[in-house]
Amino acid sequence: MKNLKITVNGVKYDVQVEEADGSSVSAAPAAAPAAPAAAPAAKKAPATVAVGEPVTCPMPGTIINVPVKPGQAVKAGDVLVVLEAMKMENEIKAPKDATVATVAVNKGESVNTGAVLVTLS
């Protein structure tokens, strides 16, 4: 059994941790408890997932152009989205001949790695 002192959000705790099988962990406040934590921020309703092949963002950046619209036919190599990342313009191209099912981003929007930009069908 190890006795540890931990401070979380300004509240000090004396914690006992059992090392042998990891089944016993207890904590007791060493000081008066802090005020209740703020309620978590409301989550956005999940976007409707389109059926098809998503084209995702390869790196964080800002969308500077979206030259395609839903229903538009595209050929392999056609530009779907232009992304500015690290002061460079990156063209995100269609991986195959397809039809644009949905466009999930708008010009000026910031996106993270892995965000769905366009869905192809």
Contacts in CASP RR format, 6 or more apart in sequence:
PFRMAT RR
TARGET T0000
AUTHOR 0000-0000-0000
METHOD contacts of the structure
MODEL  1
MKNLKITVNGVKYDVQVEEADGSSVSAAPAAAPAAPAAAPAAKKAPATVA
VGEPVTCPMPGTIINVPVKPGQAVKAGDVLVVLEAMKMENEIKAPKDATV
ATVAVNKGESVNTGAVLVTLS
1 16 0 8 1.000
1 17 0 8 1.000
1 18 0 8 1.000
1 19 0 8 1.000
1 24 0 8 1.000
2 16 0 8 1.000
2 17 0 8 1.000
2 18 0 8 1.000
2 19 0 8 1.000
3 14 0 8 1.000
3 15 0 8 1.000
3 16 0 8 1.000
4 14 0 8 1.000
4 15 0 8 1.000
4 16 0 8 1.000
4 17 0 8 1.000
5 12 0 8 1.000
5 13 0 8 1.000
5 14 0 8 1.000
5 15 0 8 1.000
5 30 0 8 1.000
6 12 0 8 1.000
6 13 0 8 1.000
6 15 0 8 1.000
6 27 0 8 1.000
7 13 0 8 1.000
9 34 0 8 1.000
9 37 0 8 1.000
10 34 0 8 1.000
11 29 0 8 1.000
11 30 0 8 1.000
11 31 0 8 1.000
11 32 0 8 1.000
11 33 0 8 1.000
11 34 0 8 1.000
12 29 0 8 1.000
12 30 0 8 1.000
12 31 0 8 1.000
13 27 0 8 1.000
13 28 0 8 1.000
13 29 0 8 1.000
13 30 0 8 1.000
14 27 0 8 1.000
14 28 0 8 1.000
14 30 0 8 1.000
15 25 0 8 1.000
15 26 0 8 1.000
15 27 0 8 1.000
15 28 0 8 1.000
16 24 0 8 1.000
16 25 0 8 1.000
16 26 0 8 1.000
16 27 0 8 1.000
17 24 0 8 1.000
17 25 0 8 1.000
18 24 0 8 1.000
18 25 0 8 1.000
47 104 0 8 1.000
50 101 0 8 1.000
50 102 0 8 1.000
50 119 0 8 1.000
50 121 0 8 1.000
51 101 0 8 1.000
51 119 0 8 1.000
51 121 0 8 1.000
52 101 0 8 1.000
52 119 0 8 1.000
52 120 0 8 1.000
52 121 0 8 1.000
53 95 0 8 1.000
53 96 0 8 1.000
53 98 0 8 1.000
53 119 0 8 1.000
53 120 0 8 1.000
53 121 0 8 1.000
54 116 0 8 1.000
54 117 0 8 1.000
54 118 0 8 1.000
54 119 0 8 1.000
54 120 0 8 1.000
55 80 0 8 1.000
55 81 0 8 1.000
55 92 0 8 1.000
55 94 0 8 1.000
55 95 0 8 1.000
55 116 0 8 1.000
55 117 0 8 1.000
55 118 0 8 1.000
55 119 0 8 1.000
55 120 0 8 1.000
56 113 0 8 1.000
56 114 0 8 1.000
56 115 0 8 1.000
56 116 0 8 1.000
56 117 0 8 1.000
57 83 0 8 1.000
57 92 0 8 1.000
57 111 0 8 1.000
57 112 0 8 1.000
57 113 0 8 1.000
57 114 0 8 1.000
57 115 0 8 1.000
57 116 0 8 1.000
57 117 0 8 1.000
58 83 0 8 1.000
58 90 0 8 1.000
58 92 0 8 1.000
58 113 0 8 1.000
58 114 0 8 1.000
59 83 0 8 1.000
59 85 0 8 1.000
59 86 0 8 1.000
59 90 0 8 1.000
59 113 0 8 1.000
60 85 0 8 1.000
60 110 0 8 1.000
60 111 0 8 1.000
60 112 0 8 1.000
60 113 0 8 1.000
61 83 0 8 1.000
61 84 0 8 1.000
61 85 0 8 1.000
61 110 0 8 1.000
61 111 0 8 1.000
61 112 0 8 1.000
62 83 0 8 1.000
62 84 0 8 1.000
62 85 0 8 1.000
62 108 0 8 1.000
62 109 0 8 1.000
62 110 0 8 1.000
62 111 0 8 1.000
63 81 0 8 1.000
63 82 0 8 1.000
63 83 0 8 1.000
63 84 0 8 1.000
63 105 0 8 1.000
63 106 0 8 1.000
63 107 0 8 1.000
63 108 0 8 1.000
63 109 0 8 1.000
63 110 0 8 1.000
63 111 0 8 1.000
63 117 0 8 1.000
64 82 0 8 1.000
64 83 0 8 1.000
64 84 0 8 1.000
64 89 0 8 1.000
64 107 0 8 1.000
64 108 0 8 1.000
65 81 0 8 1.000
65 82 0 8 1.000
65 107 0 8 1.000
66 80 0 8 1.000
66 81 0 8 1.000
66 82 0 8 1.000
66 103 0 8 1.000
66 105 0 8 1.000
66 106 0 8 1.000
66 107 0 8 1.000
67 79 0 8 1.000
67 80 0 8 1.000
67 81 0 8 1.000
67 82 0 8 1.000
68 74 0 8 1.000
68 78 0 8 1.000
68 79 0 8 1.000
68 80 0 8 1.000
68 81 0 8 1.000
68 100 0 8 1.000
68 103 0 8 1.000
68 118 0 8 1.000
69 100 0 8 1.000
69 103 0 8 1.000
70 100 0 8 1.000
70 101 0 8 1.000
70 102 0 8 1.000
70 103 0 8 1.000
71 99 0 8 1.000
71 100 0 8 1.000
71 101 0 8 1.000
72 99 0 8 1.000
72 100 0 8 1.000
73 97 0 8 1.000
73 98 0 8 1.000
73 99 0 8 1.000
73 100 0 8 1.000
74 80 0 8 1.000
74 94 0 8 1.000
74 97 0 8 1.000
74 98 0 8 1.000
74 99 0 8 1.000
74 100 0 8 1.000
74 120 0 8 1.000
75 94 0 8 1.000
75 97 0 8 1.000
76 93 0 8 1.000
76 94 0 8 1.000
76 95 0 8 1.000
76 96 0 8 1.000
76 97 0 8 1.000
77 93 0 8 1.000
77 94 0 8 1.000
77 95 0 8 1.000
78 93 0 8 1.000
78 94 0 8 1.000
79 91 0 8 1.000
79 92 0 8 1.000
79 93 0 8 1.000
79 94 0 8 1.000
80 92 0 8 1.000
80 93 0 8 1.000
80 94 0 8 1.000
80 100 0 8 1.000
80 117 0 8 1.000
80 118 0 8 1.000
81 91 0 8 1.000
81 92 0 8 1.000
81 105 0 8 1.000
81 117 0 8 1.000
81 118 0 8 1.000
82 89 0 8 1.000
82 90 0 8 1.000
82 91 0 8 1.000
82 92 0 8 1.000
83 89 0 8 1.000
83 90 0 8 1.000
83 91 0 8 1.000
83 92 0 8 1.000
83 111 0 8 1.000
83 117 0 8 1.000
84 90 0 8 1.000
92 117 0 8 1.000
92 118 0 8 1.000
94 120 0 8 1.000
95 120 0 8 1.000
96 120 0 8 1.000
98 120 0 8 1.000
98 121 0 8 1.000
99 120 0 8 1.000
99 121 0 8 1.000
100 118 0 8 1.000
100 119 0 8 1.000
100 120 0 8 1.000
100 121 0 8 1.000
101 119 0 8 1.000
101 120 0 8 1.000
101 121 0 8 1.000
102 118 0 8 1.000
102 119 0 8 1.000
103 117 0 8 1.000
103 118 0 8 1.000
104 115 0 8 1.000
104 116 0 8 1.000
104 117 0 8 1.000
104 118 0 8 1.000
104 119 0 8 1.000
105 111 0 8 1.000
105 115 0 8 1.000
105 117 0 8 1.000
105 118 0 8 1.000
111 117 0 8 1.000
END
